[in-house]
Amino acid sequence: MTQSTPTTTEKTEPETISETDAPKNVPSDDADTTTENESDSIATGSPSTPAPDRRGLLLRLALTRVLPAALLILTTVAAVVFGWKDRNHNEVDRATTEAAAAARHYAVALTTIDADRIDESFAAIRDGATGEFADMYTRSSDQLKPLLLQARSKSVGHVVDSGVRSASEDRVVVLLFVDAEISNTSAPEPGTDRSRLAITMRKVGDRWLAEKVDVA
């Protein structure tokens, strides 16, 4: 008989893995994807975390601070310009009124002559003149005086109407319609002489004087 050999069965102990040998936690693909998405969101400023609009903020700050100052400057400039124009307009109006009154007074002096007071008449005419007309009248009065004395001339003038042709702050041209009642040895009965004068009045100091006289 054959003797059977007993079979020895070895028990295999399960392998024990130590904590040091265990693999470390490795982020899954999903975790990687989430991290990348968060990074992209921060970098690109996705709708979930909007980045502030710096240009818009700067523009608003500029408008808030600069615009009121600019408006103030524009308002000040406009006030100065319009104020100057208004002042200039008022100055011209005043010049027109004063010069027109002086021209009317001078036209009466110019057309009023009395041989009995010839020096007084000439003095009034010279006193109200300046520049070109003053020089011309001074030269001609010496020749005119003996003629007026010889003819015993007398003239009384008055302004019928007047108006301003042009005006500035220091020069005004005045048109005047003047009637003068004239008598002399040849015509004892007074006759009316009508003249249309253009007198240029110029501001000299605080007075308006006749610079030029034209028979229009």
C-alpha positions, 0 to 999 in steps of 0.5 A: 500500500502506498502511504499518502503524504499529508499536504501542508497548507500555509496560511497567507497573512494579508499584507498590512500597509503602513500609513507611511507607505499609503499613497498621499491624497492626490487631487482628483481631476474634478478638483483640478478643474475647479481650481483652474476655473476659479483661477480663470474667474479671478484673472478674467473678472468673470461675472461672479466677481466683477472687477471695478471699472477704473476708467468709469470711476475716474471719469465720474470723479473728474466730472464731479470735481472738474465740471463744477470748476469749469462751469464756474470759470465759464460763468465768470468769463461770461459775466465779465464779457457781458458786463463789459459789453453792458458797461461799454453800451452805457458809456456810449449812450452817455457819450451820445447824450452829452455830445448831442447836447454840446453840439446843439449848444455849439451850433447856436454859438456858431450861428449867433453873431452880434457886431456890437459884441463881436469879440464875445461871439468869436470867443464863444466859438473858439472856446467850444472848438478843438483840433482841426476846426479850432485851427481853421476858425482862428485863421479865418476869424481875423479876416471875417471880423472886419467884414462883419463889423462893416456890414453891422451883421447880426445873426440869431441861430436856433436848432430846429432838429438834430440826430446822431450819425455815429457815436463812440465813447470819445467821438460823436457825429451829430447832424443838425438843422439850424435856422438863423435870422440874419440882418445887416446893413444891406438887408435890415429886415431879418431873413431866415437862413437854413443850414444843415450841419454835421458837427464832429464832437470829441471828448477833451477832458470832461468837455465835448468840443467841436473838432470838425464842422461841415455844411451838409 
